C-alpha cells in the first residue's frame, strides 16, 4: 500500500463543517469498497483548498472514488510520511491548524532531505509555542506539506526560520477538534 496526496477544492461542494463531515463519511465508505482508506483530510477554513491523504494499492484506486463523488482533483502525488508513524496519524488525536507547503529544490534528494530534517528539527524547541506534527514528502521530490499546531501564522514563520526551511505557502486549516 502507498500513500497519495490528492489536492482539491471543495468550494461549491461543501460550505459548512457538517456538509464536509457528510462528504467524508461518503468518501470513506466508497474508499473501503476499493480496499483504500482516507488517512486524513485537511481543509482550508474557506474550503478553497483540500488535502486528502489516501492509502491505496495504486493511484487509480486512490483517485477514482473522489471522482465518483464529484470531488475535483487538482494534483496527485505519491508521498512519504516523515516525523510520525502512520498508525499515530490514523488515530486522529492531534490538533493541527496550519499547513506549510515547500516546493523542494530540484537537486535535493530524499536522503538529503531526511538528513537535513534530522539535523534542523532540534531547533523547533526555539519556538515552544509551535508544535511540529508531521510532513508528507512527495516521492518525486517536488514538494512537501508540513503540519503544525500554532497560535498564529507569524509563529509558524518563526518556527520555519528556526529550522532554516523556506515557506512557499501557509494555509490555515479548519480545526477538527
KEKE-141565 format. One record per residue (C-alpha): residue number from 1; residue in three letters; x, y, z. Coordinates in pm, 1 decimal. Example, Ala and Ser with C-alpha at 12.3 -4.5 7.8 and 13.67 -1.06 7.14 Angstrom:
KEKE-141565
1 ala 1230.0 -450.0 780.0
2 ser 1367.0 -106.0 714.0
//
This chain:
KEKE-141565
1 unk 0.0 0.0 0.0
2 unk 115.2 351.4 -78.6
3 unk 17.2 695.6 40.8
4 unk -117.5 952.8 -203.9
5 unk -164.1 1324.7 -162.6
6 unk -468.5 1442.2 -355.4
7 unk -520.7 1817.6 -369.2
8 unk -862.7 1958.4 -443.0
9 unk -1101.0 2244.7 -378.5
10 unk -1428.2 2189.3 -202.3
11 unk -1574.4 2529.5 -293.6
12 unk -1923.1 2475.4 -426.8
13 unk -1923.2 2119.5 -290.1
14 unk -1941.4 2194.5 82.4
15 unk -1987.0 2521.2 267.5
16 unk -2008.7 2408.8 629.8
17 unk -1834.7 2162.9 861.6
18 unk -2147.7 1941.9 877.4
19 unk -2156.9 1909.1 496.4
20 unk -1785.0 1827.8 499.5
21 unk -1840.0 1555.8 759.2
22 unk -2115.2 1400.4 542.2
23 unk -1893.0 1408.1 232.2
24 unk -1607.8 1247.5 426.9
25 unk -1836.8 967.8 550.0
26 unk -1948.2 902.0 193.1
27 unk -1586.7 904.6 73.9
28 unk -1465.5 669.0 348.0
29 unk -1736.1 415.6 267.2
30 unk -1653.8 416.0 -102.9
31 unk -1278.5 400.7 -43.7
32 unk -1328.0 96.7 181.8
33 unk -1510.0 -75.7 -106.1
34 unk -1192.5 -24.8 -314.9
35 unk -957.2 -153.3 -41.1
36 unk -833.8 203.3 14.5
37 unk -863.9 434.2 312.4
38 unk -867.1 802.6 393.4
39 unk -578.7 861.7 632.0
40 unk -654.2 1227.4 678.9
41 unk -817.9 1528.7 522.0
42 unk -709.4 1883.6 593.4
43 unk -921.4 2166.8 455.5
44 unk -863.1 2541.8 450.0
45 unk -1107.9 2746.2 654.1
46 unk -1276.0 2877.8 336.7
47 unk -1292.6 2530.0 172.9
48 unk -1084.8 2657.5 -121.9
49 unk -808.3 2401.0 -62.2
50 unk -835.7 2040.0 45.3
51 unk -552.9 1795.4 106.8
52 unk -654.7 1429.4 110.5
53 unk -404.7 1163.5 217.8
54 unk -526.2 827.7 89.8
55 unk -370.7 485.8 141.2
56 unk -425.3 260.5 -160.2
57 unk -267.3 -8.1 -376.5
58 unk -226.0 235.9 -666.5
59 unk -306.5 587.7 -781.5
60 unk -622.8 484.0 -965.1
61 unk -770.2 327.3 -650.4
62 unk -684.1 647.2 -462.7
63 unk -842.0 886.0 -712.1
64 unk -1140.3 710.9 -873.8
65 unk -1350.5 727.2 -559.0
66 unk -1304.2 1103.5 -529.6
67 unk -1404.3 1144.2 -892.6
68 unk -1708.5 920.5 -834.8
69 unk -1842.6 1154.4 -567.3
70 unk -1767.5 1467.4 -774.8
71 unk -1462.3 1589.7 -587.9
72 unk -1233.0 1762.5 -839.0
73 unk -868.0 1659.1 -841.0
74 unk -601.9 1924.8 -897.5
75 unk -289.9 1727.4 -807.4
76 unk -198.7 1368.5 -720.3
77 unk 139.6 1266.5 -581.5
78 unk 268.7 959.4 -405.3
79 unk 403.2 1072.4 -67.1
80 unk 611.0 951.2 224.6
81 unk 514.9 1031.1 582.9
82 unk 800.2 1180.6 788.7
83 unk 804.0 1270.8 1156.8
84 unk 517.6 1049.1 1271.0
85 unk 417.6 684.9 1243.7
86 unk 121.5 611.7 1015.4
87 unk -66.3 435.1 1294.6
88 unk -39.8 750.4 1507.9
89 unk -179.3 967.9 1227.5
90 unk -467.7 722.9 1179.4
91 unk -569.7 774.2 1543.6
92 unk -652.9 1137.2 1452.6
93 unk -595.5 1258.6 1807.2
94 unk -369.1 1553.2 1733.3
95 unk -473.4 1908.9 1655.5
96 unk -306.8 2081.6 1363.2
97 unk -414.8 2420.5 1237.2
98 unk -150.9 2526.8 984.5
99 unk -16.8 2358.6 674.7
100 unk 306.4 2480.3 515.8
101 unk 392.6 2392.9 157.9
102 unk 753.6 2395.9 44.4
103 unk 845.1 2339.3 -321.3
104 unk 1167.8 2145.9 -286.8
105 unk 1484.3 2246.1 -475.5
106 unk 1535.9 2037.4 -790.6
107 unk 1869.5 1896.3 -676.2
108 unk 1752.3 1778.3 -331.4
109 unk 1736.3 1401.1 -286.6
110 unk 1517.5 1220.2 -34.1
111 unk 1826.1 1116.3 162.0
112 unk 1949.9 1476.7 175.7
113 unk 1603.5 1596.0 279.8
114 unk 1581.5 1341.6 562.6
115 unk 1932.4 1424.5 684.9
116 unk 1855.8 1798.3 676.7
117 unk 1529.7 1741.8 866.3
118 unk 1703.6 1532.9 1131.7
119 unk 1975.5 1795.2 1177.0
120 unk 1745.6 2101.5 1186.8
121 unk 1441.8 1965.7 1374.5
122 unk 1606.8 2022.9 1711.9
123 unk 1565.1 2395.7 1651.0
124 unk 1186.3 2373.2 1684.0
125 unk 1248.3 2399.3 2059.6
126 unk 1346.3 2764.4 1998.2
127 unk 978.3 2836.3 1922.8
128 unk 798.1 2646.5 2202.5
129 unk 453.9 2785.4 2118.5
130 unk 460.7 2589.1 1790.4
131 unk 426.2 2212.7 1772.0
132 unk 550.0 2038.3 1459.0
133 unk 338.7 1733.1 1381.2
134 unk 431.0 1564.8 1053.9
135 unk 539.9 1607.5 695.1
136 unk 435.6 1441.2 373.2
137 unk 718.3 1446.5 119.4
138 unk 632.8 1381.1 -244.7
139 unk 828.9 1079.3 -363.4
140 unk 918.9 1271.1 -680.9
141 unk 1083.1 1534.2 -452.7
142 unk 879.9 1825.1 -589.3
143 unk 728.3 1945.5 -261.8
144 unk 636.8 1867.4 94.3
145 unk 349.3 1952.2 326.0
146 unk 428.1 2021.1 691.1
147 unk 159.9 2031.2 961.5
148 unk 176.3 2245.4 1274.3
149 unk -27.1 2348.6 1575.3
150 unk 46.1 2717.0 1635.0
151 unk -119.9 3025.9 1782.3
152 unk -89.3 3219.8 1454.1
153 unk 81.8 3239.4 1115.2
154 unk 368.3 3450.9 1250.0
155 unk 458.4 3177.6 1497.7
156 unk 470.9 2925.0 1213.0
157 unk 703.7 3158.0 1021.5
158 unk 932.8 3183.8 1326.5
159 unk 941.4 2804.3 1356.3
160 unk 1027.7 2761.6 989.8
161 unk 1300.5 3022.6 1024.7
162 unk 1440.5 2839.9 1328.5
163 unk 1473.1 2517.1 1127.9
164 unk 1611.4 2709.7 826.8
165 unk 1337.9 2590.7 592.8
166 unk 1153.1 2807.4 338.9
167 unk 779.2 2855.3 302.5
168 unk 605.7 2866.7 -34.1
169 unk 258.9 2897.6 117.4
170 unk 82.4 2876.5 452.9
171 unk -277.6 2762.0 481.5
172 unk -480.3 2795.5 798.4
173 unk -680.6 2476.8 817.9
174 unk -1019.7 2402.8 961.1
175 unk -991.2 2282.1 1318.2
176 unk -1106.0 1922.7 1350.9
177 unk -1124.6 1918.0 1727.6
//
